[in-house]
């Protein structure tokens, strides 16, 4: 009985979502983005996650006052609204050369010349959904791990939009778990690259310092990097004015020194993503229980 109730709940939520998308088609893209971003802001401020976001923000920026913290979190809610609506035309965003500025092309070119798999990593900032298709459209075969959404209707919808945005049939998405680990390793063996978002909590992870707090952090990918001698490529993603994007590929890290532990390498990675978040706090996903 409970499963049936949950099924109906998820189905109704998805129906409401589809109705909203249908109504937004009556407006221009610019107006639709404004409507959905402000709706996310209004509903987000009423939810328990608004307080979680504020508490997270105060850990990172303890010197900011309440007004400044609120401004950052409000912008974060709007960014989530942008992301949701942009997912509906993700394939068009990726194909639009004016929508995404790419910096660090020399680093990408060097990786192509070396012709050896790497691990690209980024965070839940700006619209993180553009990262995998951008790599794919730049001729990198990519295997990306994602977290399964409880609502299967939304999960299937998002997965479909992700797949539609890819150019190569060799690139793939795999849900986090035992199957994903197997598929990722098989991908590396077959000369495919990996993409990961490394800023969220991993309950089964290792306690690593992040903004001065010991938090559960995924480090499994570092074991793969060490075993297969894969470079780690930072992929910074920021949202520009007019909802355009800038992706910067930074100098790769290596993890082939047996004297450097996975924990120490993860601290180095955390230092990089901490810098990204401090530079552009308005578009990070603060609503996640990162420090709990």
C-alpha positions in Angstrom: 0.0 0.0 0.0 2.8 2.4 0.9 4.6 1.8 -2.4 1.4 2.6 -4.2 1.0 5.9 -2.3 4.6 6.8 -3.1 4.1 5.9 -6.7 1.0 8.2 -6.9 2.8 11.0 -5.1 5.8 10.8 -7.5 3.5 10.6 -10.5 1.5 13.7 -9.5 4.7 15.6 -8.8 5.9 14.8 -12.3 2.6 15.7 -13.8 2.7 19.1 -12.1 6.2 19.6 -13.4 5.2 18.8 -17.0 2.2 21.1 -16.8 4.4 24.0 -15.6 6.8 23.3 -18.5 3.9 23.4 -20.9 2.7 26.7 -19.6 6.2 28.2 -19.7 6.3 27.5 -23.5 3.8 30.3 -23.8 6.5 32.8 -22.9 9.9 33.7 -24.3 12.9 31.8 -22.9 14.1 34.8 -21.1 10.7 35.4 -19.4 10.4 31.6 -18.6 13.8 31.6 -16.9 12.8 34.5 -14.8 9.5 32.9 -13.8 11.0 29.6 -12.8 14.0 31.0 -11.0 11.9 33.3 -8.9 9.5 30.4 -8.2 12.4 28.4 -7.0 13.5 31.2 -4.8 10.0 31.7 -3.3 9.4 28.0 -2.6 13.0 27.4 -1.5 12.8 30.1 1.2 9.8 28.3 2.6 11.6 24.9 2.8 13.9 23.5 5.5 16.7 23.5 3.0 16.9 27.3 3.2 18.2 27.1 6.7 20.6 24.3 5.8 21.9 26.4 3.0 22.4 29.4 5.3 24.2 27.4 7.9 26.5 25.9 5.3 27.2 29.4 3.9 28.1 30.7 7.4 30.7 27.9 7.8 32.4 29.0 4.6 31.9 32.7 5.2 31.8 33.2 9.0 32.5 37.0 8.6 29.4 37.7 6.5 26.3 39.2 8.0 22.8 37.8 7.7 21.9 40.1 4.8 25.0 39.0 2.8 24.4 35.3 3.5 20.7 35.6 2.5 21.7 37.3 -0.8 24.1 34.4 -1.7 21.5 31.7 -0.8 18.7 33.6 -2.8 21.0 33.6 -5.8 21.7 29.9 -5.3 17.9 29.1 -5.3 17.6 31.0 -8.6 20.5 29.1 -10.1 18.7 25.8 -9.3 15.6 27.2 -11.1 17.7 28.1 -14.1 19.3 24.6 -14.1 15.9 22.9 -14.1 14.6 24.8 -17.0 17.8 24.7 -19.0 17.7 20.9 -18.8 14.7 21.0 -21.1 17.0 22.4 -23.9 20.4 21.1 -22.8 21.2 19.8 -26.2 20.7 23.2 -27.8 22.9 24.9 -25.1 25.8 22.6 -25.8 25.5 23.2 -29.6 25.4 26.9 -29.2 28.9 28.2 -29.6 27.9 31.6 -28.1 26.5 30.0 -25.0 29.6 28.4 -23.6 33.1 29.9 -23.4 35.9 27.4 -23.0 39.2 28.4 -21.5 42.2 26.1 -21.3 42.0 24.7 -24.8 45.7 24.0 -24.7 45.2 21.6 -21.8 42.5 19.8 -23.7 44.7 19.6 -26.8 47.5 18.1 -24.8 45.2 15.5 -23.4 44.1 14.5 -26.9 47.6 14.3 -28.1 48.6 12.0 -25.2 45.6 9.8 -26.0 45.3 8.4 -22.5 42.2 8.5 -20.2 41.9 11.2 -17.6 39.5 12.0 -14.7 37.8 15.3 -15.2 36.3 16.7 -11.9 34.0 19.6 -11.1 31.4 20.7 -8.6 27.7 21.4 -8.3 28.0 25.0 -9.4 26.5 27.0 -12.3 24.8 24.5 -14.5 26.8 21.3 -13.9 24.8 19.4 -16.5 26.7 21.1 -19.3 30.0 19.5 -18.3 29.6 16.0 -19.7 28.1 16.9 -23.1 30.7 19.7 -23.6 33.5 17.1 -23.1 31.6 14.7 -25.4 31.2 17.4 -28.1 34.9 18.1 -27.8 35.6 14.5 -28.9 36.2 13.0 -25.4 34.4 9.7 -24.8 33.1 10.1 -21.3 31.7 7.9 -18.5 29.9 9.9 -15.9 28.5 8.8 -12.5 25.3 10.4 -11.3 23.1 10.0 -8.2 19.8 8.3 -8.8 16.7 10.4 -8.0 14.1 8.8 -5.8 11.3 9.9 -8.1 11.7 7.5 -11.0 9.6 9.7 -13.3 12.1 12.6 -12.8 15.0 10.3 -12.9 14.1 8.9 -16.3 13.3 12.4 -17.7 16.6 13.8 -16.6 18.5 10.7 -17.9 16.8 11.1 -21.3 17.7 14.8 -21.5 21.3 14.0 -20.6 21.6 11.3 -23.3 19.9 13.5 -25.9 22.7 16.1 -25.3 25.5 13.7 -26.2 27.0 13.4 -29.7 28.9 10.2 -29.3 27.2 6.8 -28.6 30.4 5.8 -26.7 29.8 8.3 -23.9 27.5 7.2 -21.1 26.0 8.0 -17.7 25.9 5.4 -15.0 24.0 5.6 -11.6 26.2 5.5 -8.5 26.7 2.0 -7.0 28.5 -1.3 -7.7 27.4 -1.3 -11.3 28.8 2.2 -12.0 32.2 1.2 -10.5 32.4 -1.8 -12.9 31.3 0.3 -15.9 33.7 3.1 -15.1 36.7 0.7 -14.8 35.7 -1.0 -18.0 35.5 2.4 -19.6 39.0 3.3 -18.5 40.3 0.0 -19.9 38.6 0.9 -23.2 40.3 4.3 -23.3 37.3 6.3 -22.0 37.6 9.3 -19.7 35.8 9.8 -16.4 33.8 12.8 -15.2 32.9 13.3 -11.5 31.3 15.9 -9.3 33.4 15.7 -6.1 31.9 18.2 -3.7 29.0 16.3 -2.2 28.8 14.1 0.9 29.6 10.4 0.6 28.3 8.5 3.6 30.7 5.7 2.9 33.6 8.0 2.3 36.6 9.1 4.2 36.6 12.1 6.6 38.6 14.8 4.8 39.1 18.5 5.7 36.7 20.7 3.7 36.5 24.4 4.7 38.0 23.5 8.0 35.5 20.7 8.8 36.1 17.0 8.6 33.4 15.7 6.3 32.7 12.3 4.6 34.2 12.5 1.1 34.4 10.2 -1.9 38.0 9.0 -2.6 37.3 5.8 -4.5 38.1 7.6 -7.8 41.6 8.3 -6.5 42.2 4.6 -6.2 41.3 4.2 -9.8 43.5 7.2 -10.7 46.5 5.6 -8.9 45.9 2.1 -10.3 45.6 3.2 -13.9 47.9 6.3 -13.7 45.1 8.7 -14.7 45.6 12.4 -14.4 43.0 14.5 -12.6 41.8 17.5 -14.5 40.0 20.4 -12.7 37.0 21.6 -14.7 35.8 25.0 -13.3 32.3 26.0 -14.4 30.8 29.4 -13.8 27.5 31.1 -14.8 28.0 34.3 -16.7 25.5 37.2 -17.2 22.6 36.4 -19.5 22.8 32.8 -18.5 25.9 32.0 -20.5 28.7 29.8 -19.2 32.5 29.7 -18.9 34.3 26.4 -18.5 38.0 26.5 -17.6 40.2 23.5 -17.7 43.0 23.9 -15.2 46.4 22.2 -15.0 46.1 18.4 -14.4 47.1 16.8 -11.1 48.9 13.5 -10.9 48.4 10.7 -8.4 51.2 8.3 -9.1 53.4 9.0 -6.1 53.1 6.1 -3.5 54.2 8.5 -0.8 51.1 10.7 -1.3 48.0 9.1 0.2 44.5 9.3 -1.3 43.5 11.5 1.7 46.3 14.0 1.0 45.5 14.2 -2.7 41.8 14.8 -1.8 42.8 17.7 0.4 44.7 19.1 -2.6 41.5 18.7 -4.7 39.4 20.2 -1.9 41.7 23.3 -1.9 40.9 23.8 -5.5 37.2 23.5 -5.2 37.1 25.7 -2.1 38.8 28.4 -4.2 36.1 28.0 -6.9 33.3 28.3 -4.3 34.8 31.4 -2.6 35.2 33.0 -6.0 31.6 32.3 -7.1 29.4 31.5 -4.1 26.2 32.6 -5.7 25.9 29.6 -7.9 27.0 26.7 -5.7 24.5 24.1 -4.4 24.4 25.2 -0.7 21.2 23.3 0.0 23.1 20.0 0.3 23.9 18.7 3.8 27.6 18.9 3.2 28.8 19.5 6.7 26.4 17.2 8.5 
